[in-house]
């Protein structure tokens, strides 16, 4: 009886702790959501906004009012799709190749990949490389430098090493070549890891900012994060959008804070919509690839 009572107390403490952690994590995002929809006049008159009394879409209208922002959404979407597909293809094939112990020079290839995890070339060599390759002001300047990483390859390699070797032997007995074993056996089995790392790649490319500042001066190729930053600077200096400003009263100038919150919602909403569909594969993929050796 004492053991059952102590177990119930421990479970209650764990649930209480998890509830507190959930609230601490969720409440700031809820605050951001409410402030983004708060009317400008109410925001100026209240010191703290919990739930707005008067809802407004002015901040979202301000952000969505320019062709530049709509175009940047397309650029970020293109980066997320194309970059994720190419990155997954390269990472997955390279990880499978390195997981085969009969690969000639496998040890030195792994050492080279680990070396890139420990030492980075830095910003200036990367900039010179992108410039000399003629990638400046092209979409490939945003895709190629972030195509894959040593950590992702090592995790995927561990995932493939956990697949029983008997499946590969069975494929060879049935007449499969090396390519047949990969495309018909290993690739379908690696779907959980592809979904998990696909989400990582998509989030990374969707949030592309620094590469957009460094390599892109053509405004038609600027990713969304760069355009949002430019609009926030514009709002904070009270320059504003003329067409929107004319519709507002003088005392209802859009506060930069509500525009910042609206920018956070817009930039995170697509990822939040995709994540529930990938969550099952996400947890499974990370668990299967977590044992390394």
C-alpha positions as CSV (number, residue, x, y, z in Angstrom):
1,X,0.0,0.0,0.0
2,X,2.8,2.4,0.9
3,X,4.5,1.6,-2.5
4,X,1.3,2.4,-4.4
5,X,0.8,5.7,-2.4
6,X,4.3,6.8,-3.1
7,X,3.9,5.9,-6.8
8,X,0.7,8.0,-7.0
9,X,2.5,10.9,-5.3
10,X,5.4,10.6,-7.8
11,X,3.0,10.5,-10.7
12,X,1.2,13.6,-9.5
13,X,4.5,15.5,-9.1
14,X,5.5,14.4,-12.6
15,X,2.2,15.5,-14.1
16,X,2.4,18.8,-12.2
17,X,5.9,19.5,-13.4
18,X,4.9,18.6,-17.0
19,X,1.9,20.9,-16.8
20,X,4.1,23.8,-15.5
21,X,6.6,23.2,-18.3
22,X,3.8,23.1,-20.9
23,X,2.3,26.4,-19.6
24,X,5.8,28.1,-19.5
25,X,6.3,26.9,-23.1
26,X,2.8,27.7,-24.5
27,X,1.9,31.0,-22.7
28,X,4.5,33.2,-24.5
29,X,3.3,32.0,-27.9
30,X,-0.3,32.6,-26.8
31,X,0.7,36.1,-25.8
32,X,2.4,36.7,-29.1
33,X,-0.8,35.5,-30.9
34,X,-3.0,37.9,-28.9
35,X,-0.7,40.9,-29.3
36,X,-0.5,40.4,-33.0
37,X,-4.3,40.8,-33.3
38,X,-4.5,43.8,-30.8
39,X,-5.9,47.1,-32.1
40,X,-3.2,49.8,-32.2
41,X,-5.2,52.3,-29.9
42,X,-5.8,49.6,-27.3
43,X,-2.1,48.6,-27.4
44,X,-1.1,52.2,-26.7
45,X,-3.5,52.6,-23.8
46,X,-2.8,49.3,-22.0
47,X,0.4,48.3,-20.4
48,X,-0.3,44.6,-20.5
49,X,-2.3,42.8,-23.2
50,X,-3.8,39.4,-22.2
51,X,-6.9,39.0,-24.4
52,X,-7.6,42.0,-26.7
53,X,-11.0,43.7,-26.4
54,X,-10.9,45.0,-29.9
55,X,-9.3,42.6,-32.5
56,X,-7.5,44.0,-35.5
57,X,-5.8,42.7,-38.6
58,X,-3.8,45.9,-39.2
59,X,-0.5,44.4,-38.5
60,X,-1.1,41.5,-40.9
61,X,-2.5,43.8,-43.5
62,X,0.7,45.9,-43.2
63,X,2.9,42.9,-43.7
64,X,0.9,41.4,-46.5
65,X,0.4,44.7,-48.3
66,X,3.5,44.6,-50.4
67,X,4.3,42.5,-53.5
68,X,7.8,42.1,-52.0
69,X,6.5,40.1,-49.1
70,X,4.3,37.8,-51.3
71,X,7.3,37.2,-53.5
72,X,9.5,36.4,-50.5
73,X,7.0,33.8,-49.4
74,X,7.4,32.1,-52.7
75,X,11.2,32.2,-52.4
76,X,11.1,30.7,-48.9
77,X,8.7,28.0,-50.0
78,X,10.9,27.2,-53.0
79,X,13.9,27.0,-50.7
80,X,12.1,24.7,-48.2
81,X,10.9,22.3,-50.9
82,X,13.9,22.2,-53.3
83,X,16.5,22.4,-50.5
84,X,14.9,19.7,-48.4
85,X,14.5,17.3,-51.3
86,X,18.0,17.7,-52.6
87,X,19.5,17.7,-49.1
88,X,17.6,14.5,-48.1
89,X,18.7,12.8,-51.3
90,X,22.4,13.6,-50.8
91,X,22.3,12.9,-47.0
92,X,20.4,9.6,-47.3
93,X,22.5,8.1,-50.2
94,X,25.8,9.2,-48.5
95,X,24.7,7.8,-45.1
96,X,23.7,4.5,-46.6
97,X,27.0,4.2,-48.5
98,X,29.0,5.0,-45.3
99,X,27.0,2.4,-43.4
100,X,28.3,-0.4,-45.6
101,X,31.4,-1.8,-43.8
102,X,32.9,-3.2,-47.0
103,X,33.2,0.3,-48.5
104,X,36.8,1.1,-49.5
105,X,38.2,4.1,-47.5
106,X,35.1,4.2,-45.3
107,X,37.2,5.1,-42.2
108,X,38.9,8.1,-43.8
109,X,35.6,9.4,-45.3
110,X,34.1,9.3,-41.8
111,X,37.1,11.1,-40.4
112,X,36.6,13.8,-43.0
113,X,32.9,14.2,-42.1
114,X,33.7,14.4,-38.4
115,X,36.4,17.0,-39.1
116,X,33.8,19.2,-40.7
117,X,31.7,18.9,-37.5
118,X,34.6,20.1,-35.3
119,X,36.1,22.8,-37.5
120,X,34.2,25.3,-39.7
121,X,35.8,27.3,-42.5
122,X,34.1,30.5,-41.4
123,X,32.1,33.2,-43.0
124,X,34.8,34.8,-45.2
125,X,36.0,31.6,-46.9
126,X,32.4,30.6,-47.5
127,X,31.6,34.0,-49.0
128,X,34.7,33.7,-51.3
129,X,33.7,30.2,-52.4
130,X,30.2,31.2,-53.2
131,X,31.4,34.2,-55.1
132,X,34.0,32.3,-57.1
133,X,31.5,29.7,-58.0
134,X,29.3,32.4,-59.6
135,X,26.4,31.7,-57.2
136,X,25.9,35.3,-56.0
137,X,22.4,36.6,-56.4
138,X,21.1,33.1,-57.4
139,X,18.8,30.8,-55.5
140,X,21.6,28.2,-55.3
141,X,23.6,30.5,-53.1
142,X,20.9,29.9,-50.5
143,X,20.5,26.2,-51.1
144,X,24.0,24.7,-51.7
145,X,25.9,25.9,-48.6
146,X,23.2,24.4,-46.3
147,X,22.6,21.3,-48.3
148,X,23.7,18.8,-45.7
149,X,25.7,18.5,-42.5
150,X,28.0,16.0,-40.8
151,X,25.7,15.5,-37.8
152,X,22.8,14.5,-40.1
153,X,24.9,12.1,-42.0
154,X,26.2,10.4,-38.9
155,X,22.7,10.0,-37.5
156,X,21.4,8.6,-40.7
157,X,24.3,6.2,-41.0
158,X,23.5,4.9,-37.5
159,X,19.9,4.4,-38.6
160,X,21.0,2.3,-41.6
161,X,23.4,0.2,-39.4
162,X,20.4,-0.8,-37.2
163,X,18.6,-2.4,-40.1
164,X,19.3,-6.2,-40.0
165,X,21.9,-7.3,-42.6
166,X,19.8,-10.3,-43.4
167,X,17.4,-8.1,-45.4
168,X,20.3,-7.1,-47.7
169,X,21.3,-10.8,-48.0
170,X,17.7,-11.7,-48.9
171,X,17.6,-9.0,-51.5
172,X,20.8,-10.3,-53.1
173,X,19.5,-13.9,-53.1
174,X,16.4,-12.5,-55.0
175,X,18.7,-11.0,-57.6
176,X,18.8,-7.3,-56.5
177,X,21.8,-5.2,-57.4
178,X,23.3,-2.7,-55.0
179,X,21.0,0.0,-56.5
180,X,18.0,-2.4,-56.2
181,X,18.7,-3.1,-52.5
182,X,18.9,0.6,-51.8
183,X,15.9,1.8,-53.8
184,X,13.6,-1.3,-53.1
185,X,14.6,-2.2,-49.5
186,X,16.6,0.4,-47.7
187,X,14.9,3.6,-49.0
188,X,11.3,2.5,-48.0
189,X,12.6,1.4,-44.6
190,X,14.3,4.8,-44.0
191,X,11.0,6.7,-44.3
192,X,10.9,7.7,-40.6
193,X,14.4,9.2,-40.7
194,X,13.5,10.9,-44.0
195,X,10.5,12.5,-42.4
196,X,12.4,13.6,-39.3
197,X,15.3,15.1,-41.1
198,X,13.0,16.5,-43.8
199,X,11.4,18.6,-41.1
200,X,14.8,19.8,-39.9
201,X,15.8,20.7,-43.5
202,X,12.5,22.4,-44.2
203,X,12.6,24.5,-41.0
204,X,16.2,25.5,-41.7
205,X,15.5,26.6,-45.3
206,X,12.2,28.3,-44.3
207,X,14.1,30.4,-41.7
208,X,17.0,31.3,-44.0
209,X,18.2,34.8,-43.1
210,X,21.9,35.3,-42.8
211,X,22.7,33.7,-46.2
212,X,20.0,36.0,-47.7
213,X,21.7,39.1,-46.3
214,X,25.2,37.9,-47.3
215,X,24.7,36.5,-50.8
216,X,21.5,38.2,-52.1
217,X,21.1,41.8,-53.2
218,X,18.5,41.2,-55.8
219,X,15.2,42.0,-54.1
220,X,13.3,39.4,-56.1
221,X,15.3,36.6,-54.5
222,X,15.2,37.8,-50.9
223,X,13.8,35.1,-48.5
224,X,10.9,35.9,-46.2
225,X,12.9,36.4,-43.1
226,X,15.0,39.1,-44.7
227,X,11.9,40.9,-46.0
228,X,10.3,40.7,-42.5
229,X,13.4,42.2,-40.9
230,X,13.3,45.0,-43.4
231,X,9.7,45.7,-42.7
232,X,10.3,45.7,-39.0
233,X,13.1,48.2,-39.3
234,X,10.8,50.3,-41.5
235,X,8.0,50.1,-38.9
236,X,10.3,50.9,-36.0
237,X,11.4,54.1,-37.8
238,X,7.8,55.1,-38.3
239,X,8.1,55.3,-42.0
240,X,5.2,52.9,-42.5
241,X,3.2,51.9,-45.6
242,X,1.5,55.0,-47.0
243,X,-1.7,53.2,-48.2
244,X,-2.2,51.6,-44.7
245,X,-1.2,54.7,-42.8
246,X,-3.9,56.7,-44.6
247,X,-6.5,54.4,-43.3
248,X,-5.4,54.8,-39.7
249,X,-5.9,57.7,-37.4
250,X,-2.9,59.7,-36.3
251,X,-3.0,58.2,-32.8
252,X,-3.5,54.7,-34.2
253,X,0.0,54.3,-35.8
254,X,0.9,50.7,-36.0
255,X,3.1,49.8,-33.0
256,X,6.3,48.0,-34.1
257,X,5.6,45.4,-31.4
258,X,2.3,44.2,-32.9
259,X,4.0,44.0,-36.3
260,X,6.9,41.9,-34.8
261,X,4.3,39.6,-33.2
262,X,2.5,39.2,-36.5
263,X,5.8,38.5,-38.2
264,X,6.5,35.7,-35.7
265,X,3.0,34.1,-36.3
266,X,3.4,34.3,-40.1
267,X,6.9,32.8,-40.1
268,X,6.0,29.9,-37.7
269,X,2.5,29.1,-38.9
270,X,3.5,26.9,-41.9
271,X,5.8,24.8,-39.8
272,X,3.2,24.4,-37.1
273,X,0.7,23.2,-39.7
274,X,3.1,20.6,-41.1
275,X,4.5,19.3,-37.8
276,X,1.4,17.3,-36.6
277,X,1.5,15.2,-39.8
278,X,5.2,14.4,-39.4
279,X,5.2,14.0,-35.6
280,X,4.8,10.2,-35.7
281,X,7.8,9.8,-38.1
282,X,9.7,12.5,-36.3
283,X,9.8,10.7,-32.9
284,X,10.3,7.2,-34.5
285,X,13.1,8.4,-36.7
286,X,15.1,10.1,-34.0
287,X,14.7,7.1,-31.6
288,X,15.9,4.6,-34.2
289,X,18.9,6.7,-35.1
290,X,19.8,7.7,-31.6
291,X,22.2,4.7,-30.9
292,X,25.5,5.5,-32.3
293,X,28.7,3.5,-32.5
